[in-house]
């Protein structure tokens, strides 16, 4: 089988005021970096990176590109000039090292469904491109305020089985289920909390609160993905082999839904009649139907 590849670039040891931070450039943004490096081969490059998502991983700050990220090389700005003439306060080169790009095989949905029965593909990352033909109801879940796990309702409190703690509040977190189709088949995918915040550009809890007023079955902000062509990076996990009917978890989405004006979807493509499908304590709005 012949495969083509996507690339994911990671820059490491990027100094900013003496601190280290890891920057990951996904999909087309990584391709932009490759173009910049090839055009300026052998020359010193000072990169300016905009509109990145800030996160924390294993206690360290890290940055990840979004659909709005832009890369600019050697801009005519005071900071770049100061660095070039040796007046910058930075104590080390901006880019110390570059990790070789990771090759991500591009496969069809039919191939992905076939691979789900082959355990040798566990934990492998694949690139899928297709059209969103349906947005499933229950776009979020109520999660722990400390960790990303779903909480259980316990009388007047929420209980997190992972943290072993109870709380009177819980936060809505993304679990947007979409059905994607290419010319070989279709499959269900889930955009989870971290990528949901990066992709949609809003916290799920904020969207949940605003949608309580709009009373849409699915927020219009999310409905925009219907009929879009998305490039998804998907990792097959042991869970997929143990639960063949489960949706695939999306690692990254290489598209910014806010850059495209989409038609409001047909209600038949959305389905459901609740905003989230889970209860939230002390809400003034009508109770949500429990999932």
LUMMARMAR-982328 format. One line per 8 residues: number of its first residue (from 1); for each residue x, y, z of C-alpha. Coordinates in nm, 2 decimals. Each point is the difference from the previous one (the first is absolute). Layout:
BEGIN
NUM	X Y Z ~ ... .
END
This chain:
BEGIN
1	0.00 0.00 0.00 ~ 0.14 0.34 -0.10 ~ -0.04 0.27 0.26 ~ 0.04 0.38 -0.01 ~ 0.10 0.19 0.31 ~ -0.09 0.31 0.20 ~ 0.26 0.16 0.22 ~ 0.00 0.14 0.35 .
9	0.29 0.23 0.09 ~ 0.11 0.05 0.36 ~ 0.24 0.28 0.10 ~ 0.18 -0.04 0.33 ~ 0.20 0.22 0.23 ~ -0.16 0.32 -0.12 ~ 0.12 0.27 0.23 ~ -0.23 0.28 0.11 .
17	0.14 0.23 0.27 ~ 0.23 -0.28 0.12 ~ -0.27 -0.27 0.03 ~ -0.04 -0.31 -0.20 ~ -0.32 -0.09 -0.18 ~ -0.09 -0.27 -0.25 ~ -0.19 0.10 -0.31 ~ -0.18 -0.25 -0.22 .
25	-0.11 0.10 -0.35 ~ -0.27 -0.22 -0.15 ~ -0.09 -0.08 -0.36 ~ 0.01 0.29 -0.24 ~ 0.17 0.22 0.25 ~ 0.29 -0.25 0.02 ~ 0.01 0.01 -0.38 ~ 0.04 0.38 0.02 .
33	0.30 -0.05 0.22 ~ 0.15 -0.24 -0.25 ~ -0.05 0.26 -0.28 ~ 0.17 0.27 0.21 ~ 0.29 -0.22 0.08 ~ 0.05 -0.09 -0.36 ~ -0.02 0.36 -0.12 ~ 0.25 0.12 0.26 .
41	0.24 -0.30 -0.01 ~ 0.33 0.08 0.16 ~ -0.12 0.34 0.14 ~ -0.09 0.09 0.36 ~ -0.37 0.01 0.05 ~ -0.20 0.17 0.27 ~ -0.35 -0.13 0.01 ~ -0.31 0.19 0.12 .
49	-0.28 -0.24 0.09 ~ -0.36 0.14 0.06 ~ -0.33 -0.14 0.13 ~ 0.13 -0.31 0.18 ~ -0.18 -0.20 0.27 ~ 0.16 0.00 0.34 ~ -0.01 -0.32 0.20 ~ 0.18 -0.19 0.27 .
57	0.15 -0.35 -0.04 ~ 0.17 -0.18 0.29 ~ 0.04 0.32 0.19 ~ 0.16 0.19 -0.29 ~ -0.15 0.27 -0.22 ~ -0.04 -0.08 -0.37 ~ -0.15 0.16 -0.31 ~ -0.20 -0.15 -0.28 .
65	-0.09 0.15 -0.34 ~ -0.37 0.07 -0.08 ~ -0.18 0.07 -0.32 ~ 0.07 0.37 0.04 ~ 0.38 -0.04 0.06 ~ 0.23 0.19 -0.23 ~ 0.38 -0.04 -0.04 ~ 0.21 0.30 -0.10 .
73	0.37 0.00 -0.06 ~ 0.24 0.29 0.08 ~ -0.27 0.26 0.03 ~ 0.10 0.37 -0.01 ~ -0.09 0.06 0.36 ~ 0.20 0.15 0.29 ~ 0.04 -0.34 0.18 ~ 0.15 -0.17 -0.30 .
81	0.23 0.30 -0.06 ~ 0.12 0.00 0.36 ~ 0.08 -0.37 -0.02 ~ 0.19 0.04 -0.33 ~ 0.22 0.28 0.14 ~ 0.07 -0.18 0.33 ~ -0.22 0.22 0.22 ~ -0.26 -0.26 0.07 .
89	-0.06 -0.11 0.36 ~ -0.02 -0.36 -0.11 ~ 0.28 -0.20 0.14 ~ 0.00 -0.28 -0.26 ~ -0.09 -0.06 -0.37 ~ -0.37 0.00 -0.06 ~ 0.01 -0.35 -0.16 ~ 0.25 -0.24 0.15 .
97	-0.12 -0.32 -0.15 ~ -0.26 -0.14 -0.24 ~ -0.16 -0.34 0.03 ~ -0.02 -0.18 -0.34 ~ -0.36 0.02 -0.13 ~ -0.22 -0.30 0.09 ~ -0.15 -0.17 -0.30 ~ -0.37 -0.06 0.03 .
105	-0.14 -0.25 -0.25 ~ -0.30 0.13 -0.20 ~ -0.26 -0.28 -0.03 ~ -0.37 -0.03 -0.10 ~ -0.28 -0.06 0.24 ~ -0.04 -0.35 -0.14 ~ 0.36 -0.07 0.08 ~ -0.04 0.15 0.35 .
113	-0.30 -0.23 0.06 ~ 0.21 -0.30 -0.12 ~ 0.29 0.10 0.23 ~ -0.23 0.00 0.30 ~ 0.01 -0.38 -0.01 ~ 0.38 -0.02 -0.01 ~ 0.16 0.05 0.34 ~ 0.34 0.07 -0.16 .
121	-0.14 0.35 -0.08 ~ -0.06 0.08 0.37 ~ 0.11 0.35 0.10 ~ 0.09 0.09 -0.36 ~ -0.10 0.34 -0.14 ~ -0.18 0.03 -0.33 ~ -0.12 0.30 -0.21 ~ -0.36 -0.01 -0.13 .
129	-0.17 0.25 -0.23 ~ -0.37 0.01 -0.06 ~ -0.32 0.20 0.01 ~ -0.21 0.04 0.32 ~ -0.34 -0.14 -0.08 ~ -0.15 0.00 0.35 ~ 0.05 0.15 0.34 ~ -0.12 -0.23 0.28 .
137	-0.20 0.13 0.30 ~ 0.15 0.01 0.36 ~ 0.30 0.21 -0.11 ~ 0.15 0.03 0.35 ~ 0.01 -0.17 0.34 ~ 0.04 0.11 0.36 ~ 0.35 -0.04 0.11 ~ 0.21 0.03 0.31 .
145	0.13 0.35 0.08 ~ 0.35 -0.15 0.06 ~ 0.05 -0.27 -0.26 ~ -0.17 -0.07 -0.34 ~ -0.20 -0.30 0.12 ~ -0.38 -0.02 0.00 ~ -0.16 0.05 0.34 ~ -0.29 -0.20 0.16 .
153	-0.30 0.16 0.16 ~ -0.02 -0.07 0.37 ~ -0.30 0.17 0.17 ~ 0.09 0.38 0.01 ~ 0.36 -0.05 -0.11 ~ 0.21 -0.14 -0.28 ~ 0.25 -0.28 0.06 ~ 0.32 -0.06 -0.20 .
161	0.10 -0.37 0.01 ~ 0.35 0.09 -0.12 ~ 0.08 0.27 0.25 ~ -0.22 -0.16 0.27 ~ -0.15 0.35 0.08 ~ -0.34 0.16 0.02 ~ -0.10 0.35 -0.10 ~ -0.32 0.20 -0.03 .
169	0.10 0.11 -0.35 ~ 0.11 -0.16 -0.32 ~ 0.13 0.14 -0.33 ~ -0.14 -0.07 -0.35 ~ 0.27 -0.16 -0.22 ~ 0.01 -0.07 -0.37 ~ -0.10 -0.34 -0.15 ~ -0.12 0.11 -0.34 .
177	-0.10 -0.31 -0.20 ~ 0.00 0.05 -0.38 ~ -0.06 -0.24 -0.29 ~ 0.26 0.04 -0.28 ~ -0.02 -0.14 -0.35 ~ 0.25 -0.04 -0.28 ~ -0.04 -0.19 -0.33 ~ 0.07 -0.33 0.17 .
185	-0.24 0.01 0.30 ~ -0.09 0.18 0.32 ~ 0.08 -0.01 0.37 ~ -0.06 0.17 0.32 ~ 0.26 0.22 0.17 ~ 0.02 0.18 0.33 ~ 0.16 0.34 0.06 ~ 0.09 0.00 0.37 .
193	0.07 0.28 0.25 ~ 0.35 0.11 -0.08 ~ -0.03 0.00 -0.38 ~ -0.36 0.13 0.03 ~ 0.13 0.32 0.18 ~ 0.28 0.04 -0.26 ~ -0.23 -0.07 -0.30 ~ -0.32 0.19 0.10 .
201	0.19 0.28 0.18 ~ -0.22 0.00 0.30 ~ -0.03 -0.19 0.33 ~ -0.27 -0.26 0.01 ~ -0.14 0.13 0.33 ~ -0.04 0.35 -0.15 ~ -0.17 -0.14 -0.31 ~ -0.23 -0.21 0.23 .
209	-0.11 0.30 0.20 ~ -0.07 0.22 -0.31 ~ -0.19 -0.28 -0.16 ~ -0.22 -0.04 0.30 ~ -0.15 0.34 -0.11 ~ -0.01 -0.08 -0.37 ~ -0.15 -0.34 0.08 ~ 0.14 -0.16 -0.32 .
217	0.03 -0.38 0.00 ~ 0.36 0.06 -0.11 ~ 0.17 0.34 0.02 ~ 0.01 0.18 -0.34 ~ 0.38 0.04 0.07 ~ 0.03 -0.38 -0.04 ~ -0.26 -0.04 -0.27 ~ 0.23 0.20 -0.23 .
225	0.21 -0.31 -0.06 ~ -0.28 -0.17 -0.19 ~ 0.10 -0.04 -0.37 ~ 0.36 0.11 0.06 ~ 0.29 -0.20 -0.13 ~ 0.22 -0.08 0.29 ~ 0.34 -0.16 0.03 ~ 0.01 -0.21 0.32 .
233	0.30 -0.16 0.17 ~ -0.14 -0.31 0.17 ~ 0.18 -0.24 0.24 ~ -0.12 -0.36 0.02 ~ -0.01 -0.11 0.37 ~ -0.06 -0.32 0.18 ~ -0.35 0.13 0.07 ~ -0.08 -0.01 -0.37 .
241	0.10 -0.37 -0.02 ~ -0.20 -0.09 0.31 ~ -0.30 0.21 -0.11 ~ -0.03 -0.03 -0.38 ~ -0.31 0.22 -0.02 ~ 0.16 0.29 0.19 ~ 0.09 0.33 -0.17 ~ 0.36 0.09 -0.08 .
249	0.16 0.26 0.23 ~ 0.14 0.30 -0.19 ~ 0.35 0.11 0.09 ~ -0.01 0.32 -0.22 ~ -0.23 0.17 -0.25 ~ 0.18 0.19 -0.28 ~ -0.27 0.25 -0.07 ~ -0.14 0.32 0.17 .
257	-0.38 0.00 -0.01 ~ -0.01 0.37 0.06 ~ 0.17 0.07 -0.33 ~ -0.29 -0.14 -0.19 ~ -0.36 0.12 0.00 ~ -0.21 -0.31 0.00 ~ -0.38 -0.04 -0.06 ~ -0.20 -0.08 0.31 .
265	-0.05 -0.38 -0.02 ~ -0.32 -0.19 -0.07 ~ -0.15 -0.09 0.33 ~ -0.02 -0.37 -0.11 ~ 0.38 0.00 -0.02 ~ 0.03 0.12 0.36 ~ -0.25 -0.20 0.20 ~ -0.07 0.00 0.37 .
273	-0.18 0.26 0.21 ~ 0.24 0.08 0.28 ~ 0.30 0.23 0.02 ~ 0.23 -0.25 0.16 ~ -0.18 -0.31 0.13 ~ 0.13 0.03 0.36 ~ -0.11 0.17 0.32 ~ 0.17 0.29 0.16 .
281	-0.08 0.10 0.36 ~ -0.15 0.33 0.09 ~ -0.07 0.11 -0.36 ~ -0.29 0.25 -0.02 ~ -0.10 -0.14 -0.34 ~ -0.22 -0.30 -0.04 ~ 0.17 -0.33 0.09 ~ 0.18 -0.18 -0.28 .
289	-0.10 -0.35 -0.09 ~ 0.26 -0.24 0.15 ~ 0.21 -0.19 -0.25 .
END
